[in-house]
Amino acid sequence: MSLAAIRLRHLRTFVAVAREGSVVRAADALSVTQPAVSKSIRELELILGLDLLDRSRRGGFLTAAGEMFLRHAEASLAALRRGVEEVEGAAAADAQPVRVGALPTVSARLLPLAIRRYRTHVPDATPRIVTGPTGYLMAQLRQGDLDIVIGRMGEPEEMTGLLFEHLYSEPIVFAVRAGHPLAGLSAPERELGRFECLMPPPGSVIRPTVDRLFMAANLPRPAATVETVSLAFGRAYVRATDAVWIISEGVVLEDLRAGQLTRLAVETRDTLGPVGISMRAGLSPSLSAQILLGELRAVAAGIRSE
């Protein structure tokens, strides 16, 4: 049997004969000729290698094999119909938008390209991007106000009832403006205590990692601290001052590549952390969310290969 040989008309015709109980009535229901119905049924039987209709009796009565196949044929047509309806609904201008919580880790690196690619599939859809602290976004996800949250994996207590899909890993970096006094030094951490630092606030997903790094590497505490997760503020403040920005690499990667910021030579390999997708356990994402998930995975594959 070749599954690829079965066509939609075979299933529609067989289900119509079964429902109508007659080849003649099935032909009327499908608005085709009786010979066309008989031909489709015979082709299907040849593909399956089984008789589906009991031709010793009048009408379209089913054999035992026909009864068995009917359940699957009806389920296949129903699934196809639901798929078409979901696709049409997802592309509609008034469709429920896919709602994404984005942590700073992905707001600059992963999400923009994924959203652009997503829009090529559903150009009329309106994705909704929400940013904020980890705890807030995870609470929104649990309450059903968000479909997915993207960013670094939270602490175990924050992930209760959620599933996490790892996409790639990235370290924390110490970033400064171009021309900073610490730029180019082989051991800048010795002078770190002289400078103001921008730190992730308590409760942010990377703050425990930053605290562990300071303790493990015996780094001097900064002269002053500003706690923030604001990308716009952090970028503007660091460019205008001698502050050191301690942040996930993905947040400032484009600035580093463009030479607008410089990475200090502080050893941070032990801060490598998983970036991925968090979703509610036991719930299937909408079609719009599935499309975006596919693009997120594709973009992440490119990041892993860099």
TIZADO-325500 format. One record per residue (C-alpha): residue in three letters; y, x negated, z negated. Coordinates in steps of 0.25 Angstrom, whole numbers, plus 5000, padded with zeros to 4 digits. Each point is the difference from the previous one (the first is absolute). Layout:
% residues N
ALAYXZ
...
***
This chain:
% residues 306
MET500050005000
SER501449955004
LEU501050054990
ALA501149965010
ALA499550105010
ILE500350124992
ARG501350065004
LEU500950104993
ARG499650115010
HIS498649984996
LEU500350034986
ARG501050115003
THR499050075009
PHE498849994991
VAL500850054988
ALA500550125008
VAL498650035005
ALA499550004985
ARG501250084995
GLU499950115011
GLY498550005001
SER500050005015
VAL500349915011
VAL500750125007
ARG500950034989
ALA500349854997
ALA500449995015
ASP501050114998
ALA500549944987
LEU500349875006
SER500550065013
VAL499049925009
THR498850045008
GLN498650034995
PRO499449885009
ALA501149914994
VAL499550044985
SER498549985004
LYS500349875006
SER500849944988
ILE498850054991
ARG499049945008
GLU500749875001
LEU500249994985
GLU498550034998
LEU499749895010
ILE500949904992
LEU499350044987
GLY498650015006
LEU499850134993
ASP500150155003
LEU501150074993
LEU499850145005
ASP498750085000
ARG499950055014
SER498850084998
ARG500950114993
ARG501250065007
GLY501449954996
GLY500449874994
PHE499149994988
LEU499949874994
THR498749914997
ALA499949934987
ALA500649885006
GLY501150095005
GLU500350054986
MET500049864995
PHE501049955010
LEU500950124999
ARG500449964986
HIS500449865005
ALA500750055013
GLU500850104992
ALA500449904990
SER500449905011
LEU500950105007
ALA500650044987
ALA500349864996
LEU500649975014
ARG500950134999
ARG500549954986
GLY500349865006
VAL500850065011
GLU500850094990
GLU500349884991
VAL500449915011
GLU500950115006
GLY500550034986
ALA500349854997
ALA500849995013
ALA500850124997
ALA501549984996
ASP499850084987
ALA498749944996
GLN499949954986
PRO500549865000
VAL499149884995
ARG500649964987
VAL499949854997
GLY500349934987
ALA500549865003
LEU500149884990
PRO500949895004
THR498849915004
VAL499850085013
SER501450065002
ALA500449885009
ARG498749955005
LEU498950105002
LEU500650145001
PRO501149995011
LEU499049965011
ALA499050104995
ILE501050115001
ARG500549965013
ARG498550005005
TYR499850134993
ARG501150075007
THR499449975014
HIS498950094996
VAL500850114994
PRO501449995005
ASP500550134995
ALA499549974986
THR500949964988
PRO499449904991
ARG500650004986
ILE500149874993
VAL500349994985
THR500249874992
GLY500149984986
PRO499249934988
THR498550005000
GLY499950104988
TYR500950105007
LEU499349995014
MET498650014994
ALA500450124992
GLN500550075012
LEU498749965007
ARG499150074989
GLN500950125000
GLY499850025015
ASP501549975004
LEU499649885008
ASP498849985009
ILE499849854999
VAL500749884992
ILE500149875007
GLY500249874992
ARG499449904990
MET498850064992
GLY500550054987
GLU499449964986
PRO498650074997
GLU500650114991
GLU501050045011
MET498850025010
THR499350104993
GLY499550125009
LEU500549915012
LEU499349925011
PHE500649875005
GLU499749945014
HIS500349855001
LEU500749975013
TYR500549854997
SER500449914989
GLU501449934998
PRO500649914989
ILE501350004993
VAL501149915004
PHE501249944994
ALA501150025011
VAL501449955000
ARG501250005010
ALA500049895011
GLY500749874994
HIS499650044986
PRO500049874990
LEU498550024998
ALA499750015015
GLY499249885005
LEU499649954986
SER498649974998
ALA499950054985
PRO501150104999
GLU499450074988
ARG500549894992
GLU501550055002
LEU499650145001
GLY500650034986
ARG501449975005
PHE500150115009
GLU500050154999
CYS498850085005
LEU499750135006
MET498850054994
PRO499150135002
PRO500350094988
PRO498950044989
GLY499150115006
SER500149945014
VAL498749975007
ILE500249855000
ARG500749974987
PRO498749974993
THR499749905010
VAL501349934999
ASP499950004985
ARG498749935001
LEU500549905010
PHE501149964991
MET499049984988
ALA498949935008
ALA501049915007
ASN500849984988
LEU501350035008
PRO501350004993
ARG500750134998
PRO501250035009
ALA501449984995
ALA500250155002
THR499250115006
VAL500350135009
GLU498850095000
THR499950085013
VAL499150065011
SER501150035010
LEU499849925013
ALA501550035004
PHE500649954987
GLY499049884999
ARG500349955014
ALA501550014999
TYR500049944986
VAL499249885004
ARG500749975012
ALA501450004993
THR499549924987
ASP499149894995
ALA499150104994
VAL498549985002
TRP499250135005
ILE498650014995
ILE499450105009
SER498750035009
GLU500049925012
GLY500050135009
VAL501350044995
VAL500749885005
LEU499149955011
GLU501050035012
ASP501249944992
LEU499149874998
ARG499650005015
ALA501450025004
GLY500549884991
GLN500950104992
LEU499249974988
THR499249884995
ARG498749994993
LEU500049914988
ALA498849904999
VAL499550074987
GLU498550015000
THR499650155000
ARG498650005006
ASP499550074987
THR501050125002
LEU499250045013
GLY499950154999
PRO499350125008
VAL500950085008
GLY499550145005
ILE499950155000
SER499850094988
MET499650145002
ARG499550114991
ALA498550004998
GLY499150115006
LEU501150055009
SER500049995015
PRO501349965007
SER500750095010
LEU499949965014
SER501449945000
ALA499649924988
GLN498849955007
ILE500849965012
LEU500949924992
LEU498949944992
GLY499449955013
GLU501349935004
LEU500149944986
ARG498749945001
ALA500349955014
VAL501349934996
ALA499349944987
ALA498949945009
GLY501149935008
ILE500649954987
ARG498749954995
SER499949925013
GLU501349934998
***
